[in-house]
Amino acid sequence: MRHPYAGWLASVATVTTTATDLDVSALRAHFPSLRAGTAHFDGPGGSQTPEAVGRAVASTMLSDISNRGVNTDAERNADRVVQECRSALGDLMGVAADTVIFGRSMTALTFEMARTLAATWSPGDEIIVSRLDHDANIRPWVLAAAAAGVTVRWVEFDPATGELDPDAVGALLSSRTRLVAVTAASNLIGTMPDVPAIAALVHAAGALLYVDGVHYAAHSFVDVQALGADFFACSPYKFFGPHCGALTGRADLLAGLHPDKLLPSADQVPERFELGTLPYELMAGTTAALDFIAGVVPGEGTRREALARSAHAMEGHEDRLRGVLEAALSELPGVTIHSRAARRTPTLLVTFAGHDCTRISTHLAGLGVSAPAGSFYAWEASHHLGLGSAGGLRIGLAPYTDENDVDRLVDGITGYLASESPTAG
């Protein structure tokens, strides 16, 4: 397995795991959608869902439940669902349950946090955003900065290698920097920057680090403290859960922040950051997704230890298949693989000279292979790569991807390229 950041891994290693192979056939049996026969390479946009998660959502909606409280069974059931979800997400991220904020999506949570943090900024302050990021970790900060009269500085990644150099961040830091927003893994090309190194530079400058962990959490074991993130956001629907978002932050920071809220709503953390009644069914589904992942590889230990064990097994499987896929794709005529970073997720962005990737995607769909084309809200990254808004064909491997899926994908692309002449220009 690829682990170039030894210092980071030493800190993560506080959770011990035993290397093991993933039983992909057994895993796939839990996903009813896979029975339709589609080979899914669309996981970066949202994974398929195991039956246990769907059942948890449905059973919660049909259960005796109401607004949270302590007087009735329905009230207590609602509170239990919330607390169990916070605990499960805390185990995923390695944080205290009472720092876990639940929301509609990572995008919505980031917009709210950007507005809240911007209230603490002053004209002349600076923030840093990255060209590598999904727009959900760019535009909320850019808009908040504009409203507060704050300067936005842009850190570039190398389009030739896909790498985001921590020193490029360091070169932009100043005594006026208040926040740096960066991804832990690019949803477009898979690059996994050295976030701990970035965090060290950011904190030395007295600034805060907001990490988009949406794509990262679907492919790596998460340790927020080891990453050095002051805030970390993720989306359960990328790792087998329902469509929702979660955000954690340092307890001392959350305690000192006061977002806009309704007057009678709770003012304690994390409730003060959550708008309206919580979606209990989605929270129950999130807990079920994390319990499902924890059970992928049998063994002893806490849920966090089980999550680590499963995460490493799934990562090993994805890495192996990625190598097979990259080797096959590299043999195709006119191909450019834009995913080149030394450390990256099993997510490949590819283009083919003279061919429209949207048409390739449509061809694959007709063969029962889902590999979408576009820029996938990584607007800045796609333009920085010279691909504009069209982007490329994004191929995302997931734990349930098998060799047959990869063969079908490669055969489908090969067939298309053989039957369609490239256009000039």
N, C-alpha and C positions, 0 to 999 in steps of 0.2 A: 504494500500500500504506500501511497505517496504522502510523506509527511516531512517537508523540508524545514518546518519551523520548530526546531527542537525545544526551544525555551517555552514556547506556547504549549507544546505537547506535554512537557514535564508537569505543567500546572494542571492540564486536563487529566493527567494520569492518576489523579487522586481517586478517580472512579475506575476501578480495575475491571478489565474485561478479558474474556478468553476468546481468541480467534476461532471462528467456526464458519462453516459454509452455510449459505442460505438455502433452505429447501424451497425453491421457487414454485414448484408444482403445488406443494401444500399451501403456500401463500396465495397463489392464484385462485385456489378453490374458495377462498373467502370473499371474492369479488364477483357478485352476480353479473355486473355489466360485461365482464370479460367473456361470458358465455355467448354473447352475441357474435363473437369472432373477430371483432376489430382489434388490430394491433395498435395500441395507444402509445404514441410518442409526443403526446400533448400535455404531459404531466406538469411542465413549467407553468402552464396556465391553470392548472387545477388537476389533482390526481383523481383516479377512480376511488370509489368508496366501498369499504368492506361492509358486509351485511350487518355486523354488530353495531356499526355506527348508525345505519338507517333504522335499525330496531330501537336504538337508544333515543333517537329523535322522535320517532313515532310514539313509543311508550310514554315518554315524558309529556307529550302533547295530550295524550289520552288519559293521563294519570290524574289523581286528585291533587290539584295544584292551584295556587293563587299568587297574589303578591306576597313577598317575603314577610315573615313574622314569626311569632312564637306561640300563638294561641291555639291554632287549629292544625290538624294534620296537613292540610293543603299549604298553609303558610310555612310550616316546618319543612315540608318537602321541597318547596322552592328554595329555601335557604340552604338546604343540604346540597341541592344541585349546584348552586353558586359556589359554595365552599369547596366541593369536590373538584369543580372545574379549576378554581384558582390553585388548588393543591396540585392537580395534574400538570397544569402549565408551569407551575413553579418547579416541579420535578423535571420537566423538559428543559427549562432554561437554567436550572441551578440557582434559583432565587427564592426568596421568601414569598409565600402565597399571598401575603397582604400587600405585595408590590405589583401584583398582576392586575392590569386594567383590561377589561373586555370591551370590544366595540364592533361596529358594523363591518369594518375592514381596516387593514393597515393604512390605507389611504385616508380614511376618515379620522382615525386616531392620530395620524401624523399632522393633518391639517389642524386639528384641535390643539395638539401639543405645540405646533409652530406658533399659533396665535397666542397661546399662554406664555410661552417663553419670550416671544417678541415684546410682550408687555414689560419685560425686565431689561430690554435693550434701549440704547440711546442713539440719536443721530451721530454718525462717525464711527460707531461700532462696525465690526465686520463678521461675516460668516463665510464658510467655505462649503461649496457643493462640488460633486464629482460628475464628470461627463460619462462615467461608467454606469451611473445609477439609472434605475427605473424612475420615471418622472414623479412617482409618488414620494420619492425621497429627494426631489429637486424642487418641483413647483411649489409645494406648501412653504418651503423656506424662502424661495425667491419672492413669492407674493407677500409673505409676512415681513421680509426685510424691506420691501418697497414701501409697505404701509408704515414701517417704523423709521424710515430714513436711514437704513443700514446698508452698507456696501456688501455686495456679493462678489466673492472671488471664486474662480473656477479652477479646479485641478484637473489636468488632462491625463488620460491614459495613453499608452503607446499603441497605436492602431496596428503596428507590425507584429507586436508580441501579445497584445491584449493585457499587458501588465500595468498595474497602477502602483507606481513607486512611492513608498512612504516618504522618501525625501522630497518628492514633488509636493506633497502636502506640507511638509516642514518648511519648504521655501516660501509658502504663502502665509504662514502663521505670523502673528504679531501680537503686541500687547493689547490690541483692540479686538482680537478675535474672540467671539463669544461662543461659537458653536461650529463644529464640523459635522457634516452629514455624509456618510459613506456606506456603501453596500458591503456586506460580508460575502456576497456571491452575486455576480451579474446574472440576471434572468435572461439575458440575450446571448452572451458568449461564455458564461460559466466561470469567468475569472474570479478567484477567491483571493482578494488582497490580504496582505499581512496586517490584519486589523490590530493585533497587539502592538506592533511597531508603530502604527499610526496613532494608537491610543496614547502611547508613551510620549510622543511628540506633542499631541494635543494637550495633554494634561500638564506637561512642562510649561506650556504657554498659558496655562490657566483657563483653558477653554473646555467645553463639554463635547462629548462625542455621541452622536445619534446614529445608530447602526440599523440599517434595513437588513433583517435576517430572514426575509420571506423565502427566498430561494435557497439560502444556506440551510435553514432548519429542515428542509426536505431531504437533504443529502449528507448532513454532517451532525455529529453529536454537539449539542450546544452547551457552552459554558460561558455565560455572560461575564462573570468575573474574570475569567482567563482572557476573554477577548478585550477586556478593558472598557467595555461599553457603559456609558452613563445611562443610555436609553437603548432598548433593543425591541424591535417590533417584528412580529411574524404573523402568518396566516394559516390557521389550521386546515383550510381546504387544499393546501399544497401537500399536506402529509396525512391524507386519508380522512380528514374531518369535514365538518360543514363549512359553509361560506360565512366567515366571520374573521375578526382580527384580534390580536392580543398585543399588549405593550407592557413592558416592565421598565422601571427606572430605579435609580438609587433611592433608598428610603428617605434619606435626608433631603434630596432634591424634591421628591414628590410632596413631602411635608411642607415645603416652603413655597409651593406653587398653588395659585388660586385661579382656576379656570372659571369662565362664565358658567353659571349654573342657575337652576330655578331656586327661588328663595327657600321653599320648604324641603328641597331634596337634601339628602345626607351630605355632610361636609367632611366626613372622615375619608382617609385614603384607604382603598382606591375608589370608593364610591363617588367622591367628588368629581372624578374624571369621567364618569359614566352617565350618559344622557338618557333619561327615560327608563322605563322598565326593561330589565335585562331579558334577552331571549333565552329562556330556560332550556328550551329544546335544543338550541344550538350549543349551549354550554354542556348539556348532557352528551351530545354527540362528540364534542371535543374531548371530553373525558374518556369516552368509549374508544376514540381513535388512538389516544395515547396508551390506554390499557391494551389495545390491540397490538400496537407496536412493541410494547414491553413484553408481550407474550410471543413474539415472532421466533425468538430463540429461547428455548426452555433453559431454566437455570435458577439458582438461588439468589437472594439479595433483595434490596429495596427496589421500588419502581424505578428510581433514577439509575440504579446499577443495571436493571433490566433494559432500560431505554438505551443505555450506553452499549450494552452487549448487542442489541438488535441493530442499532445504528451502524456499528462497525461492520457487522455481517452484511447489511444491506449496501453499505458503501463499497465493500470489497466486491460484491456481485456486480454492482453498477460499473465500477472501475474496469473489471475484466471485460464486460460487454462493450464498454466504451472503446477499449483497445481493439477489439474485434471489428467494431463498426468503423472506427477511424481508418484502420488498415484497408477495409473494403472500399470506403468512400474515396480514399486517396488514389485508387486505381481508375476512377471514373474520369472521362474526358472533360476538360474545362473546369474541374472542380476547384473551388477555393474554400478551405476550412478556416473560418475566422476565429475559432476557439483555439487559442494557442498558448495560453498562460501555463506556467509550470505547475501551478496548483489550481485545479478547476473542477467544477461539478461535471457530471456526465451529460452535458448540454452542448450540442454542437450547432453552430450557425453556419450554414453552407450556401454558396451560390455557384451557379454554373454559367460559364461564359456563353452569352448569346441566348440564354433561356430565362423565361419569366418564372420565378419560383412559385408564384400564385398558380400558374398552370400546372406545375409539377405537383403541387399540393392537391389540386383538384383531381389530377390523374390518380394519385395515391388514394384519395378518398374513395374513388370508384373501385379500388381494389381492396377496400376494407382496412386501409392503413391511414391513421390520423397523424399527420405531421403538418401543422399549419405554417403559413408563410406570413411575414410581416416584420414590423419593428417592435411590436409587443410592449408599447409604452416606454421602451428604452429609446426615446426620441433622440436624445443627445448622443447616446452611444452609436446608434445606427448612422446618424449623420457624420459623426467623427470617423467612422469606418469608411465613409464615402458611399454608403448604401442608401442614403436619403430615407424617406418615409417608407420605401418599399421593403427595406430590410432584406431578409433572406429566408431560407427554409430552416426552421428551428426543429431540431430533433432532440427530444428529451427522453432519456432513459429513466425508468422508475424501478423500484424493487420487484414489481411484478412483470417486468419486461423479460422475455426469454429469447433463446437463440432463434426460434422459429419466427418471432416478431422481427428480429434483425434481418433475417434472410428475406422475409417478405418485403421489408422496406427497401433493401438494396436491390432486389430483383425488380421492384416497381420503378425505382429511379433509373436503373439500367435499361429497362424496357422503354421508358419514355425517351431517354436520350438517344436510343437507337432508332426510334421511330420519328423523332422530330428533328429537323435540321435547325442548327443555331441561326439566329438572325444576325445580320451585320450590325456593327456599331456597339 
